[in-house]
Amino acid sequence: MRKLMAGCLAFVVCFGGSALRAAEQDIVDTAVGAGSFKTLVAAVQAAGLVETLKSKGPFTVFAPTDEAFAKLPAGTVETLLKPENKEKLVAILTYHVSPAAVKAQDVVKAATVKTVNGQRIDVSMTDGRVKVDQANIVKTDIGCSNGVIHVIDSVILPAGESIPATADKAGIFKTLLAAAKAAGLVEALSAPGPLTVFAPTDEAFAKLPAGTVESLLKPENKGKLADILKYHVVSGRVYSDQALAAQNAKTLLGAPVAIAVKDGVARVNDAKLLKTDVDASNGVIHIIDSVLLPAAPAKKAAAIAPAPAAAPVQYVRYSTHGGYVAQPAAGGCPNSRAAGTRYVRR
């Protein structure tokens, strides 16, 4: 811990000197004037982000130098600058921008930094050097009128594949993906979202009673299967710290799941969180060790309540000689006019 704090202090001291100077130019004009961000500026123009980065902000830009872009595989930059790849270029550039002014002293204290892209950049310290993802920060706190620039030595890349594609690549969600396909939900899980998925592994599905998965995959059980899968999905990109702080989350099924630390283990309902914050282009995946099963929907009381039992019929014997005597009758009403006696239903 002391080593980490010492490294953080050195980082701020070394790079903070040029920082904090009042600046009159916005982020775009500052980058243009520096002369070492020609590729970045060209990319910002091609992505249609100039106006955004000249607006009030504030923003923090982790700015790759021309040398950083040159490290990418040959032809990558040229491909990204083509009009047909504008959406991908925007996703990459917005991953370099945080929607706040984050100074060096704040960066070193953070584990992650939120980006305009929606995903988070990981912050770490290696050999006294601060890294964002795999890029080293080589200069910090270049003040601009609408934010701050930190210079980095590599282009950082966000997750570029959808939730189903990310799950498929992981290789441990075969049953989940088969279920999503059978339920007709693959297209929805591939849409822009963003979505958060609590993803049971193949081992999690194997814990269900024998034959359960096979039964759910049958066409006639498509609705039930879809409900179970929707119970694993939350609207929005909800990272683990946000989920734990909220303590519950409303699922696409409508019913909430509870999120808490129990006995030192983070859980969703009773399922353990095995790994969290696996980014995808359209959301985030949290891996769990059990399948979440929603409570059976409550049926209308009239449909499930048994008909009330008929109360025993009682009759009152009426005597023409006066007086009433209560007398249960077993069966029908044995009216009799003998001896001036008749029975009337109470």
Summary of the structure (lengths in Angstrom):
residues: 346
radius of gyration: 33.6
end to end distance: 86.9
largest distance: 123.5
contacts: 977
relative contact order: 0.10
helix: 35%
strand: 27%
